[in-house]
Amino acid sequence: MISNYLKVGEKNAIKADELCSLTGHDRRSVLKAIERERSQGTLICASKAGYFLPASQEDVSAFYERYTRYARKMLYTARHFKSHLQIPEGQGDLFG
């Protein structure tokens, strides 16, 4: 588990390249493992400093804001593909 290699607090963040060295896995595998753990409920934060476990509610809040901003950008871009495919409203929605 990637979270076993992480430390608490942004000041102790670990870059993806270092996680690759520590785990012996390539970058893609490390990033997939992070997403898998997050989807299972592990709070793994990220910033420009790297990956870390939250030290406070503020860490959780800051990551949540960054992550949801990124998700909104992706959905905004995806609308062009949906339009091109001429998918009727209500069909092909992310959760519907």
Secondary structure, DSSP 8 states (H G I E B T S, - for coil): -GGGG--BSGGG-B-HHHHHHHHT--HHHHHHHHHHHHHTT---EEETTEEEB-SSHHHHHHHHHHHHHHHHHHHHHHHHHHHHTT--TTSS-S--
